[in-house]
Amino acid sequence: MIIRVKNKDTLIAGEFRFKCSIGRSGTRLHKLEGDGSTPKGIYKFGKVYWRNDREKKPFTGLSTVKIKKKMVWCNDIKSKYYNKQINKNKNIRSEKLFRKDYKYNYFITINYNTNNTKKGKGSAIFLHLTRNYSKTAGCIAVKKKDFLILLKLINKNSKIKIY
């Protein structure tokens, strides 16, 4: 199954249409770190991460990972860990995965710039939660109920196409 993000506010999965939000700078073919855009292209889904202290393990055909307090996603273009999930290191710029808000209670990694990673081309592109559809820093966000439906529809062979 290919999930499609065809415009700035609709995610299509088979017969389902979900409202979504994308990066504050829209979609871009040549994404750069920190530009606020969502990368155009076709990508595989990675793992599903979830907050075990807030949510139950999701039902999905994808691999799952419990988010722990020290988990971060490296967005430091000087680091050998760029665009990878690591444990917190105060010398490396990164984004916390164990957040105070709800946005990462569940999220799926989108495998953008993960194989043959190019530093500065963008990191941490996720499909995560939203309540108000505010623009993201480059991710795609949907409401929790829609996220849980999506998890049941996709599997390790599913892809996402961003226009």
C-alpha positions in Angstrom: 0.0 0.0 0.0 1.2 3.5 -0.8 0.0 6.2 1.5 -0.2 9.6 -0.3 0.1 13.1 1.0 -1.2 14.8 -2.1 -1.8 18.3 -0.9 -1.0 20.3 2.2 -3.7 18.9 4.4 -4.8 15.4 3.2 -3.3 12.0 3.7 -4.9 9.2 1.6 -4.6 5.5 2.6 -6.7 3.3 0.3 -10.3 4.4 0.8 -9.5 6.5 3.9 -8.8 10.3 3.7 -7.3 11.9 6.8 -6.7 15.5 7.5 -3.0 16.2 8.2 -0.4 18.9 8.6 3.0 19.2 7.0 6.1 21.4 7.3 5.6 25.1 7.7 7.5 25.6 4.4 5.4 23.2 2.4 7.0 20.3 0.4 10.3 20.5 -1.2 12.3 18.2 -3.5 15.7 19.4 -2.2 15.2 19.5 1.6 17.8 21.0 3.9 18.2 20.6 7.7 16.1 23.1 9.5 14.3 24.5 6.4 10.8 23.5 7.7 9.9 21.6 4.6 8.5 18.1 4.2 10.6 16.2 1.6 8.9 15.2 -1.7 9.4 11.7 -2.8 8.4 8.0 -2.1 9.8 6.6 1.2 9.4 3.4 3.2 8.2 3.5 6.8 10.6 2.7 9.6 9.7 1.7 13.1 6.8 2.8 15.3 7.9 4.4 18.5 5.6 4.8 21.5 5.5 6.1 25.1 4.9 3.0 27.2 4.1 5.2 30.2 1.2 7.0 28.4 -0.1 4.6 25.7 -0.5 0.9 25.1 1.6 -0.9 22.6 0.1 -0.2 19.2 -1.4 -2.9 16.9 0.8 -2.8 13.8 2.7 -4.8 11.2 5.7 -2.6 11.7 8.5 -3.1 14.2 7.9 -1.2 17.5 10.2 0.6 19.9 9.4 1.8 23.5 10.6 5.4 23.9 12.9 5.7 26.9 13.9 9.0 28.7 17.4 9.2 27.2 16.4 8.6 23.6 17.0 11.4 21.1 17.2 11.8 17.4 20.5 13.3 16.2 20.2 16.4 14.0 23.8 17.5 14.4 25.4 17.7 10.9 28.9 17.4 12.5 28.1 14.1 14.2 28.6 10.6 12.8 25.2 9.8 14.2 23.4 12.4 12.0 19.7 11.3 11.4 19.9 8.4 13.8 18.2 7.6 17.1 20.8 7.6 19.9 20.9 8.1 23.6 21.4 11.7 24.8 24.9 13.1 24.6 25.3 16.7 25.7 27.9 17.3 23.1 25.6 16.4 20.1 22.6 18.5 18.9 19.5 16.4 19.0 15.7 16.3 19.4 14.2 14.6 22.5 11.9 11.7 21.8 10.6 11.5 25.4 8.7 14.8 25.1 6.6 16.6 27.7 3.8 17.1 25.2 1.8 14.4 23.4 3.2 14.7 19.9 5.6 11.8 20.1 3.3 9.5 22.3 3.2 7.6 19.0 5.3 8.2 15.9 6.5 6.4 12.8 9.9 7.1 11.3 9.8 7.9 7.6 13.0 6.6 6.0 14.1 9.9 4.4 17.9 10.4 4.2 18.5 7.2 6.2 20.5 5.1 3.8 23.7 6.7 2.5 22.8 9.6 4.8 23.8 13.0 3.5 24.6 15.5 6.3 22.5 18.6 6.1 19.8 17.1 3.8 17.3 16.8 6.7 16.7 14.5 9.6 13.9 13.2 11.9 11.1 13.1 9.4 8.2 11.4 11.3 4.5 10.8 11.0 3.4 11.9 14.5 0.4 13.2 16.4 -1.3 16.5 16.4 -4.4 18.0 18.0 -4.8 21.2 16.0 -3.0 20.6 12.7 -0.5 23.3 13.2 2.4 23.3 10.8 5.4 21.1 11.7 9.2 21.5 11.3 9.0 19.0 8.3 7.1 16.0 9.6 3.6 14.9 8.8 1.0 15.0 11.7 -2.4 13.4 12.1 -4.8 13.0 15.0 -4.3 10.0 17.3 -7.5 8.2 16.2 -6.3 8.5 12.5 -2.8 7.4 13.4 -4.1 4.2 15.0 -6.2 3.4 11.9 -3.1 4.0 9.7 -1.1 1.6 11.8 -3.6 -1.1 11.1 -3.5 -0.4 7.3 0.3 -0.3 6.7 3.0 -2.9 7.0 6.8 -3.3 6.3 6.1 -3.1 2.5 4.1 0.1 2.7 5.4 3.4 1.4 4.5 7.0 1.7 4.4 9.3 -1.3 4.7 13.0 -0.6 3.9 15.4 -3.5 
